[in-house]
Amino acid sequence: MTGVQLKDLRKAYGGLEVIKGVDLTIDPKEFVVFVGPSGCGKSTLLRMIAGLEEITGGELTIGGERMNEVDPSERGIAMVFQSYALYPHMTVAENIGLSLKYAGHSRSAIAERVQAAAKTLALDHLLHRKPKDLSGGQRQRVAIGRAIVRNPKVFLFDEPLSNLDAELRVQMRIEIARLHKDLKATIIYVTHDQVEAMTLADKIVVLRDGRIEQVGAPLDLYDNPANQFVAGFIGSPRMNFIAATVEKGALVLPDMGGQRLPMPKLAAPLADGSTVTLGLRPEHFKAGGSANLDVSIEIVEHLGGESFAYARQGAAVMTIATDKGRDWQAGQKMTASFDPAKILLFDAQGQRIR
């Protein structure tokens, strides 16, 4: 398959720049997910790669060839949108093979490629049905099949699961992951759902305000976020953040009644009086840890195999996750223990202190 490279890519509408110099290399056969909050530019960036948005500055190459001025139909890409956009009067087979018909392929060639795509997507028994007779997940698979038959160099997915219910989203995530494994395709996938990003991606690109905040493998971003934005965006429930002040080699938490915590190991010591933000993931609270925080539980969510306690001390609110919380109750006071090595620190600009 084919790689994609973005060099200082920019997009402006009049005087408003929305993509602000993106540099990114996507390797052949790689599954890359663009993720970020609404308005961060992820769909705009995808549409620039597809040729649906004009590139204002920088360079886009696909397979080593410059694509800035190339027509979308000549870029060797296939795009799957949030909307299925199926023709209701056509059968599944006709919807999947429509682009091949317009391209002038013979009936036998179309039938062969449609059958192969349908088999890959477990749609071969539905080829004579109309879209109204299909479930939401089946309709989305038809839309994917329409992309597969074109044998593209790169697949582009723009929030394809947003219209599905929770159970179907899980099922389709599995099917898309299997499809990537079977096709060994280069895939660029846009989502606002960080769970989709974590479960599907070889590489995640976290975007904010038209810029890349961090690029890396899902667990690398989870374990080693470059800044507070990435730390808070990747992970569900999100990371706990607590204001802290450095005092005599320890962390003092003014919003939690002045409770003290040991300082995690850093490359260089922080000066007394430094103000930082402490980050700690909900699942890092474990019995027997050498660091402790005294809190009061406000709300408990029991999810069966796991429980979440939303706890407070002073002005600080935090989430604590455990598989041993069935006896927790609202109003209960508790000591939350954890390993101080799990603490992440961020400076006043939100950058990671290592």
PADREN-251512 format. One record per residue (C-alpha): residue in three letters; residue number from 0; z, y, x. Coordinates in Angstrom, 2 decimals, padded with zeros to 5 digits. Layout:
<recs>
res=ALA, n=NUM, pz=Z, py=Y, px=X
...
</recs>
This chain:
<recs>
res=MET, n=0, pz=000.00, py=000.00, px=000.00
res=THR, n=1, pz=-000.08, py=003.69, px=000.91
res=GLY, n=2, pz=002.45, py=006.19, px=002.21
res=VAL, n=3, pz=002.95, py=009.77, px=001.04
res=GLN, n=4, pz=003.93, py=012.79, px=003.13
res=LEU, n=5, pz=005.07, py=016.24, px=001.99
res=LYS, n=6, pz=005.05, py=019.02, px=004.59
res=ASP, n=7, pz=006.75, py=022.31, px=003.67
res=LEU, n=8, pz=005.55, py=021.83, px=000.08
res=ARG, n=9, pz=006.01, py=024.89, px=-002.14
res=LYS, n=10, pz=005.39, py=025.84, px=-005.75
res=ALA, n=11, pz=005.64, py=029.32, px=-007.25
res=TYR, n=12, pz=004.96, py=030.70, px=-010.70
res=GLY, n=13, pz=004.12, py=034.32, px=-010.02
res=GLY, n=14, pz=007.01, py=035.65, px=-007.95
res=LEU, n=15, pz=009.35, py=032.78, px=-008.86
res=GLU, n=16, pz=009.47, py=030.00, px=-006.26
res=VAL, n=17, pz=010.68, py=026.73, px=-007.79
res=ILE, n=18, pz=009.88, py=024.28, px=-004.95
res=LYS, n=19, pz=011.12, py=025.83, px=-001.73
res=GLY, n=20, pz=009.70, py=024.04, px=001.27
res=VAL, n=21, pz=010.11, py=020.28, px=000.81
res=ASP, n=22, pz=009.56, py=017.97, px=003.79
res=LEU, n=23, pz=009.56, py=014.25, px=002.99
res=THR, n=24, pz=007.97, py=011.03, px=004.24
res=ILE, n=25, pz=007.58, py=008.10, px=001.84
res=ASP, n=26, pz=006.67, py=004.87, px=003.59
res=PRO, n=27, pz=004.20, py=002.30, px=002.21
res=LYS, n=28, pz=005.81, py=-000.12, px=-000.32
res=GLU, n=29, pz=008.90, py=002.08, px=-000.56
res=PHE, n=30, pz=010.67, py=002.74, px=-003.88
res=VAL, n=31, pz=011.77, py=006.38, px=-003.72
res=VAL, n=32, pz=013.76, py=008.07, px=-006.47
res=PHE, n=33, pz=013.93, py=011.84, px=-007.00
res=VAL, n=34, pz=017.26, py=012.65, px=-008.62
res=GLY, n=35, pz=019.10, py=015.83, px=-009.49
res=PRO, n=36, pz=020.31, py=017.96, px=-012.39
res=SER, n=37, pz=017.98, py=019.47, px=-014.97
res=GLY, n=38, pz=015.92, py=022.30, px=-013.48
res=CYS, n=39, pz=016.21, py=021.09, px=-009.87
res=GLY, n=40, pz=012.42, py=020.66, px=-009.52
res=LYS, n=41, pz=012.11, py=016.86, px=-009.43
res=SER, n=42, pz=009.48, py=016.58, px=-012.19
res=THR, n=43, pz=007.57, py=019.58, px=-010.82
res=LEU, n=44, pz=007.47, py=017.91, px=-007.41
res=LEU, n=45, pz=006.18, py=014.67, px=-008.95
res=ARG, n=46, pz=003.48, py=016.54, px=-010.89
res=MET, n=47, pz=002.39, py=018.26, px=-007.66
res=ILE, n=48, pz=001.90, py=014.84, px=-006.07
res=ALA, n=49, pz=-000.04, py=013.74, px=-009.15
res=GLY, n=50, pz=-002.25, py=016.83, px=-009.07
res=LEU, n=51, pz=-001.01, py=018.09, px=-012.44
res=GLU, n=52, pz=000.57, py=021.16, px=-010.80
res=GLU, n=53, pz=-001.23, py=023.28, px=-008.22
res=ILE, n=54, pz=000.33, py=023.36, px=-004.76
res=THR, n=55, pz=001.19, py=026.92, px=-003.74
res=GLY, n=56, pz=001.93, py=026.18, px=-000.08
res=GLY, n=57, pz=002.35, py=023.37, px=002.41
res=GLU, n=58, pz=000.46, py=020.09, px=002.56
res=LEU, n=59, pz=000.41, py=016.82, px=000.62
res=THR, n=60, pz=-001.13, py=013.72, px=002.19
res=ILE, n=61, pz=-001.59, py=010.29, px=000.61
res=GLY, n=62, pz=-002.62, py=007.52, px=002.96
res=GLY, n=63, pz=-003.04, py=010.13, px=005.70
res=GLU, n=64, pz=-005.60, py=012.15, px=003.71
res=ARG, n=65, pz=-004.96, py=015.75, px=002.58
res=MET, n=66, pz=-004.76, py=015.90, px=-001.22
res=ASN, n=67, pz=-004.00, py=019.57, px=-001.96
res=GLU, n=68, pz=-007.42, py=020.28, px=-003.46
res=VAL, n=69, pz=-008.34, py=016.74, px=-004.56
res=ASP, n=70, pz=-008.79, py=016.10, px=-008.29
res=PRO, n=71, pz=-005.98, py=014.00, px=-009.84
res=SER, n=72, pz=-008.44, py=011.24, px=-010.75
res=GLU, n=73, pz=-009.42, py=010.89, px=-007.07
res=ARG, n=74, pz=-005.91, py=010.69, px=-005.58
res=GLY, n=75, pz=-005.46, py=006.96, px=-006.13
res=ILE, n=76, pz=-002.29, py=007.43, px=-008.20
res=ALA, n=77, pz=-001.21, py=006.18, px=-011.62
res=MET, n=78, pz=001.50, py=007.93, px=-013.61
res=VAL, n=79, pz=003.89, py=006.61, px=-016.27
res=PHE, n=80, pz=005.38, py=009.34, px=-018.45
res=GLN, n=81, pz=008.55, py=009.61, px=-020.52
res=SER, n=82, pz=006.36, py=009.43, px=-023.62
res=TYR, n=83, pz=004.48, py=006.15, px=-024.01
res=ALA, n=84, pz=001.37, py=008.01, px=-025.31
res=LEU, n=85, pz=-000.18, py=004.83, px=-026.74
res=TYR, n=86, pz=-003.11, py=004.96, px=-029.15
res=PRO, n=87, pz=-001.71, py=003.62, px=-032.46
res=HIS, n=88, pz=-005.07, py=002.29, px=-033.72
res=MET, n=89, pz=-005.69, py=000.23, px=-030.57
res=THR, n=90, pz=-004.27, py=-003.16, px=-029.65
res=VAL, n=91, pz=-002.08, py=-003.70, px=-026.60
res=ALA, n=92, pz=-005.09, py=-005.06, px=-024.71
res=GLU, n=93, pz=-007.22, py=-002.05, px=-025.63
res=ASN, n=94, pz=-004.49, py=000.40, px=-024.63
res=ILE, n=95, pz=-003.99, py=-001.28, px=-021.26
res=GLY, n=96, pz=-007.71, py=-001.50, px=-020.49
res=LEU, n=97, pz=-008.82, py=001.90, px=-021.79
res=SER, n=98, pz=-009.06, py=003.62, px=-018.38
res=LEU, n=99, pz=-011.18, py=000.73, px=-017.08
res=LYS, n=100, pz=-013.53, py=001.06, px=-020.06
res=TYR, n=101, pz=-014.00, py=004.78, px=-019.37
res=ALA, n=102, pz=-014.61, py=003.97, px=-015.70
res=GLY, n=103, pz=-017.54, py=001.75, px=-016.71
res=HIS, n=104, pz=-016.15, py=-001.69, px=-015.82
res=SER, n=105, pz=-017.67, py=-004.74, px=-017.48
res=ARG, n=106, pz=-015.91, py=-006.41, px=-020.41
res=SER, n=107, pz=-015.20, py=-009.51, px=-018.36
res=ALA, n=108, pz=-013.67, py=-007.48, px=-015.50
res=ILE, n=109, pz=-011.54, py=-005.50, px=-017.96
res=ALA, n=110, pz=-010.34, py=-008.65, px=-019.71
res=GLU, n=111, pz=-009.42, py=-010.28, px=-016.39
res=ARG, n=112, pz=-007.42, py=-007.30, px=-015.13
res=VAL, n=113, pz=-005.74, py=-006.70, px=-018.50
res=GLN, n=114, pz=-004.71, py=-010.37, px=-018.66
res=ALA, n=115, pz=-003.28, py=-010.23, px=-015.12
res=ALA, n=116, pz=-001.29, py=-007.06, px=-015.84
res=ALA, n=117, pz=-000.06, py=-008.43, px=-019.16
res=LYS, n=118, pz=001.14, py=-011.62, px=-017.50
res=THR, n=119, pz=003.03, py=-009.64, px=-014.86
res=LEU, n=120, pz=004.79, py=-007.69, px=-017.62
res=ALA, n=121, pz=005.31, py=-010.66, px=-020.00
res=LEU, n=122, pz=002.98, py=-009.05, px=-022.56
res=ASP, n=123, pz=000.29, py=-011.74, px=-022.59
res=HIS, n=124, pz=001.46, py=-013.06, px=-026.00
res=LEU, n=125, pz=001.33, py=-009.53, px=-027.50
res=LEU, n=126, pz=-002.18, py=-008.44, px=-026.52
res=HIS, n=127, pz=-003.50, py=-008.42, px=-030.09
res=ARG, n=128, pz=-000.61, py=-006.42, px=-031.56
res=LYS, n=129, pz=-000.65, py=-002.70, px=-032.34
res=PRO, n=130, pz=002.02, py=-000.33, px=-030.90
res=LYS, n=131, pz=003.79, py=-000.07, px=-034.28
res=ASP, n=132, pz=004.60, py=-003.80, px=-034.02
res=LEU, n=133, pz=006.32, py=-003.44, px=-030.64
res=SER, n=134, pz=009.84, py=-002.55, px=-029.56
res=GLY, n=135, pz=010.52, py=000.51, px=-027.42
res=GLY, n=136, pz=010.81, py=-001.62, px=-024.28
res=GLN, n=137, pz=007.54, py=-003.40, px=-025.03
res=ARG, n=138, pz=005.75, py=-000.08, px=-025.57
res=GLN, n=139, pz=007.01, py=001.16, px=-022.22
res=ARG, n=140, pz=005.73, py=-002.02, px=-020.58
res=VAL, n=141, pz=002.31, py=-001.38, px=-022.14
res=ALA, n=142, pz=002.35, py=002.11, px=-020.59
res=ILE, n=143, pz=003.22, py=000.53, px=-017.22
res=GLY, n=144, pz=000.45, py=-002.04, px=-017.69
res=ARG, n=145, pz=-002.03, py=000.78, px=-018.24
res=ALA, n=146, pz=-001.06, py=002.03, px=-014.77
res=ILE, n=147, pz=-001.14, py=-001.40, px=-013.11
res=VAL, n=148, pz=-004.75, py=-002.22, px=-014.09
res=ARG, n=149, pz=-005.97, py=000.80, px=-012.13
res=ASN, n=150, pz=-004.75, py=-000.76, px=-008.86
res=PRO, n=151, pz=-003.40, py=002.60, px=-007.67
res=LYS, n=152, pz=-002.28, py=003.46, px=-004.17
res=VAL, n=153, pz=000.93, py=005.01, px=-005.53
res=PHE, n=154, pz=002.81, py=004.63, px=-008.83
res=LEU, n=155, pz=004.53, py=007.73, px=-010.24
res=PHE, n=156, pz=007.23, py=007.37, px=-012.92
res=ASP, n=157, pz=008.52, py=010.48, px=-014.73
res=GLU, n=158, pz=011.82, py=009.58, px=-016.45
res=PRO, n=159, pz=010.23, py=006.53, px=-018.12
res=LEU, n=160, pz=013.45, py=005.16, px=-019.63
res=SER, n=161, pz=014.81, py=008.33, px=-021.24
res=ASN, n=162, pz=013.63, py=007.38, px=-024.74
res=LEU, n=163, pz=015.24, py=003.92, px=-024.68
res=ASP, n=164, pz=018.72, py=002.96, px=-025.86
res=ALA, n=165, pz=021.37, py=001.88, px=-023.34
res=GLU, n=166, pz=020.70, py=-001.87, px=-023.57
res=LEU, n=167, pz=016.94, py=-001.45, px=-023.21
res=ARG, n=168, pz=017.41, py=000.89, px=-020.25
res=VAL, n=169, pz=019.33, py=-001.82, px=-018.41
res=GLN, n=170, pz=016.66, py=-004.40, px=-019.26
res=MET, n=171, pz=013.82, py=-002.10, px=-018.16
res=ARG, n=172, pz=015.59, py=-001.22, px=-014.89
res=ILE, n=173, pz=015.60, py=-004.92, px=-014.06
res=GLU, n=174, pz=011.94, py=-005.28, px=-015.03
res=ILE, n=175, pz=010.85, py=-002.26, px=-012.96
res=ALA, n=176, pz=012.79, py=-003.57, px=-009.94
res=ARG, n=177, pz=011.10, py=-006.96, px=-010.36
res=LEU, n=178, pz=007.71, py=-005.27, px=-010.75
res=HIS, n=179, pz=008.19, py=-003.42, px=-007.46
res=LYS, n=180, pz=009.08, py=-006.67, px=-005.73
res=ASP, n=181, pz=006.05, py=-008.49, px=-007.20
res=LEU, n=182, pz=003.49, py=-005.72, px=-006.62
res=LYS, n=183, pz=004.90, py=-004.52, px=-003.28
res=ALA, n=184, pz=003.88, py=-001.07, px=-004.49
res=THR, n=185, pz=004.70, py=002.43, px=-003.31
res=ILE, n=186, pz=006.68, py=003.94, px=-006.19
res=ILE, n=187, pz=007.98, py=007.48, px=-006.69
res=TYR, n=188, pz=010.38, py=007.63, px=-009.62
res=VAL, n=189, pz=012.02, py=010.66, px=-011.23
res=THR, n=190, pz=015.29, py=010.45, px=-013.15
res=HIS, n=191, pz=018.36, py=012.54, px=-013.96
res=ASP, n=192, pz=020.39, py=009.32, px=-014.23
res=GLN, n=193, pz=022.11, py=008.58, px=-010.93
res=VAL, n=194, pz=022.83, py=004.99, px=-012.08
res=GLU, n=195, pz=019.06, py=004.39, px=-012.28
res=ALA, n=196, pz=018.70, py=005.97, px=-008.86
res=MET, n=197, pz=021.42, py=003.80, px=-007.28
res=THR, n=198, pz=020.15, py=000.53, px=-008.77
res=LEU, n=199, pz=016.39, py=000.97, px=-008.24
res=ALA, n=200, pz=015.84, py=002.98, px=-005.06
res=ASP, n=201, pz=015.17, py=001.97, px=-001.49
res=LYS, n=202, pz=015.62, py=005.68, px=-000.75
res=ILE, n=203, pz=017.11, py=008.46, px=-002.89
res=VAL, n=204, pz=016.05, py=012.10, px=-002.60
res=VAL, n=205, pz=018.74, py=014.38, px=-004.03
res=LEU, n=206, pz=017.30, py=017.72, px=-005.16
res=ARG, n=207, pz=018.97, py=020.99, px=-006.13
res=ASP, n=208, pz=017.32, py=024.30, px=-006.88
res=GLY, n=209, pz=013.95, py=023.25, px=-005.46
res=ARG, n=210, pz=015.33, py=021.99, px=-002.15
res=ILE, n=211, pz=016.32, py=018.59, px=-000.76
res=GLU, n=212, pz=020.07, py=018.26, px=-000.32
res=GLN, n=213, pz=020.03, py=014.79, px=001.25
res=VAL, n=214, pz=017.76, py=011.76, px=001.68
res=GLY, n=215, pz=018.98, py=008.24, px=002.31
res=ALA, n=216, pz=019.62, py=004.72, px=001.07
res=PRO, n=217, pz=021.79, py=004.62, px=-002.10
res=LEU, n=218, pz=024.96, py=003.33, px=-000.42
res=ASP, n=219, pz=024.51, py=005.67, px=002.55
res=LEU, n=220, pz=024.54, py=008.64, px=000.18
res=TYR, n=221, pz=027.50, py=007.17, px=-001.68
res=ASP, n=222, pz=029.57, py=006.48, px=001.43
res=ASN, n=223, pz=028.46, py=009.43, px=003.58
res=PRO, n=224, pz=027.44, py=012.42, px=001.43
res=ALA, n=225, pz=026.30, py=015.43, px=003.45
res=ASN, n=226, pz=027.95, py=017.92, px=001.13
res=GLN, n=227, pz=030.12, py=018.34, px=-001.93
res=PHE, n=228, pz=027.13, py=018.54, px=-004.30
res=VAL, n=229, pz=025.81, py=015.11, px=-003.27
res=ALA, n=230, pz=029.33, py=013.66, px=-003.26
res=GLY, n=231, pz=029.86, py=014.81, px=-006.83
res=PHE, n=232, pz=026.43, py=013.88, px=-008.12
res=ILE, n=233, pz=026.22, py=010.34, px=-006.72
res=GLY, n=234, pz=028.83, py=008.02, px=-008.23
res=SER, n=235, pz=030.13, py=007.34, px=-011.73
res=PRO, n=236, pz=032.80, py=008.40, px=-012.54
res=ARG, n=237, pz=032.27, py=011.32, px=-010.20
res=MET, n=238, pz=034.35, py=011.95, px=-007.09
res=ASN, n=239, pz=037.70, py=013.71, px=-007.50
res=PHE, n=240, pz=037.90, py=017.13, px=-005.81
res=ILE, n=241, pz=041.24, py=018.80, px=-005.02
res=ALA, n=242, pz=041.86, py=022.10, px=-003.22
res=ALA, n=243, pz=043.88, py=021.72, px=-000.01
res=THR, n=244, pz=045.26, py=023.78, px=002.87
res=VAL, n=245, pz=045.74, py=022.56, px=006.44
res=GLU, n=246, pz=049.35, py=022.83, px=007.62
res=LYS, n=247, pz=050.74, py=021.28, px=010.80
res=GLY, n=248, pz=048.14, py=018.53, px=010.87
res=ALA, n=249, pz=048.58, py=017.60, px=007.22
res=LEU, n=250, pz=046.87, py=018.50, px=003.93
res=VAL, n=251, pz=048.94, py=020.49, px=001.44
res=LEU, n=252, pz=047.77, py=020.48, px=-002.19
res=PRO, n=253, pz=048.81, py=023.79, px=-003.83
res=ASP, n=254, pz=047.42, py=022.78, px=-007.24
res=MET, n=255, pz=049.57, py=019.64, px=-007.18
res=GLY, n=256, pz=052.92, py=021.25, px=-006.53
res=GLY, n=257, pz=052.52, py=021.32, px=-002.75
res=GLN, n=258, pz=052.26, py=017.55, px=-002.32
res=ARG, n=259, pz=051.28, py=016.58, px=001.23
res=LEU, n=260, pz=048.75, py=014.06, px=002.48
res=PRO, n=261, pz=047.94, py=012.85, px=005.98
res=MET, n=262, pz=044.83, py=014.25, px=007.61
res=PRO, n=263, pz=041.87, py=011.85, px=007.92
res=LYS, n=264, pz=040.37, py=011.33, px=011.36
res=LEU, n=265, pz=037.96, py=014.16, px=012.29
res=ALA, n=266, pz=035.83, py=014.95, px=015.32
res=ALA, n=267, pz=037.87, py=018.10, px=015.94
res=PRO, n=268, pz=041.22, py=019.27, px=014.50
res=LEU, n=269, pz=041.26, py=021.96, px=011.80
res=ALA, n=270, pz=043.22, py=025.16, px=012.35
res=ASP, n=271, pz=046.39, py=025.75, px=010.38
res=GLY, n=272, pz=045.69, py=027.80, px=007.27
res=SER, n=273, pz=042.16, py=026.43, px=006.82
res=THR, n=274, pz=041.23, py=025.92, px=003.18
res=VAL, n=275, pz=039.23, py=022.81, px=002.38
res=THR, n=276, pz=038.31, py=020.63, px=-000.59
res=LEU, n=277, pz=039.54, py=017.05, px=-000.55
res=GLY, n=278, pz=037.25, py=014.39, px=-002.04
res=LEU, n=279, pz=038.41, py=010.97, px=-003.18
res=ARG, n=280, pz=036.54, py=008.45, px=-005.31
res=PRO, n=281, pz=038.27, py=007.01, px=-008.40
res=GLU, n=282, pz=038.00, py=003.40, px=-007.15
res=HIS, n=283, pz=039.66, py=004.23, px=-003.81
res=PHE, n=284, pz=043.11, py=004.27, px=-005.41
res=LYS, n=285, pz=044.68, py=000.93, px=-004.47
res=ALA, n=286, pz=048.25, py=-000.35, px=-004.58
res=GLY, n=287, pz=049.86, py=-000.47, px=-001.16
res=GLY, n=288, pz=047.95, py=002.47, px=000.33
res=SER, n=289, pz=049.84, py=004.56, px=002.87
res=ALA, n=290, pz=049.04, py=007.87, px=001.11
res=ASN, n=291, pz=050.47, py=008.69, px=-002.32
res=LEU, n=292, pz=050.05, py=011.23, px=-005.11
res=ASP, n=293, pz=052.48, py=011.59, px=-008.00
res=VAL, n=294, pz=050.61, py=012.17, px=-011.26
res=SER, n=295, pz=051.01, py=011.93, px=-015.02
res=ILE, n=296, pz=048.47, py=009.99, px=-017.09
res=GLU, n=297, pz=046.89, py=012.00, px=-019.92
res=ILE, n=298, pz=044.26, py=009.58, px=-021.27
res=VAL, n=299, pz=043.44, py=005.94, px=-020.55
res=GLU, n=300, pz=040.09, py=004.26, px=-021.17
res=HIS, n=301, pz=040.26, py=000.46, px=-021.22
res=LEU, n=302, pz=036.78, py=-000.99, px=-020.72
res=GLY, n=303, pz=037.77, py=-004.65, px=-020.48
res=GLY, n=304, pz=037.36, py=-005.55, px=-016.83
res=GLU, n=305, pz=038.18, py=-002.02, px=-015.68
res=SER, n=306, pz=040.38, py=000.87, px=-016.76
res=PHE, n=307, pz=040.08, py=004.61, px=-016.11
res=ALA, n=308, pz=043.12, py=006.86, px=-016.14
res=TYR, n=309, pz=042.57, py=010.61, px=-016.42
res=ALA, n=310, pz=045.66, py=012.00, px=-014.71
res=ARG, n=311, pz=047.05, py=015.45, px=-013.99
res=GLN, n=312, pz=049.56, py=017.07, px=-011.70
res=GLY, n=313, pz=049.83, py=020.84, px=-011.94
res=ALA, n=314, pz=046.33, py=022.33, px=-012.17
res=ALA, n=315, pz=044.62, py=019.31, px=-010.59
res=VAL, n=316, pz=042.94, py=016.66, px=-012.75
res=MET, n=317, pz=041.69, py=013.36, px=-011.35
res=THR, n=318, pz=040.20, py=010.04, px=-012.43
res=ILE, n=319, pz=041.75, py=006.79, px=-011.25
res=ALA, n=320, pz=039.86, py=003.49, px=-011.63
res=THR, n=321, pz=041.39, py=000.02, px=-011.45
res=ASP, n=322, pz=040.96, py=-003.52, px=-012.74
res=LYS, n=323, pz=044.74, py=-003.80, px=-013.14
res=GLY, n=324, pz=045.41, py=-000.96, px=-015.59
res=ARG, n=325, pz=045.86, py=-002.79, px=-018.90
res=ASP, n=326, pz=049.52, py=-001.68, px=-019.08
res=TRP, n=327, pz=048.79, py=001.99, px=-018.41
res=GLN, n=328, pz=049.66, py=004.38, px=-021.22
res=ALA, n=329, pz=049.18, py=008.07, px=-021.93
res=GLY, n=330, pz=052.20, py=010.09, px=-020.80
res=GLN, n=331, pz=053.16, py=007.58, px=-018.13
res=LYS, n=332, pz=054.11, py=008.94, px=-014.72
res=MET, n=333, pz=052.76, py=007.01, px=-011.77
res=THR, n=334, pz=052.27, py=007.08, px=-008.03
res=ALA, n=335, pz=048.60, py=006.71, px=-007.10
res=SER, n=336, pz=048.24, py=005.13, px=-003.67
res=PHE, n=337, pz=045.21, py=005.04, px=-001.40
res=ASP, n=338, pz=044.08, py=004.70, px=002.19
res=PRO, n=339, pz=043.92, py=008.21, px=003.77
res=ALA, n=340, pz=040.85, py=007.10, px=005.75
res=LYS, n=341, pz=038.96, py=007.28, px=002.41
res=ILE, n=342, pz=039.51, py=011.06, px=002.17
res=LEU, n=343, pz=036.42, py=013.24, px=002.59
res=LEU, n=344, pz=036.79, py=016.92, px=003.43
res=PHE, n=345, pz=034.43, py=019.79, px=002.59
res=ASP, n=346, pz=034.48, py=023.37, px=003.85
res=ALA, n=347, pz=034.30, py=026.56, px=001.78
res=GLN, n=348, pz=030.46, py=026.30, px=001.64
res=GLY, n=349, pz=030.68, py=022.72, px=000.37
res=GLN, n=350, pz=029.48, py=021.16, px=003.64
res=ARG, n=351, pz=031.07, py=017.94, px=004.86
res=ILE, n=352, pz=033.67, py=018.21, px=007.62
res=ARG, n=353, pz=033.37, py=015.11, px=009.81
</recs>
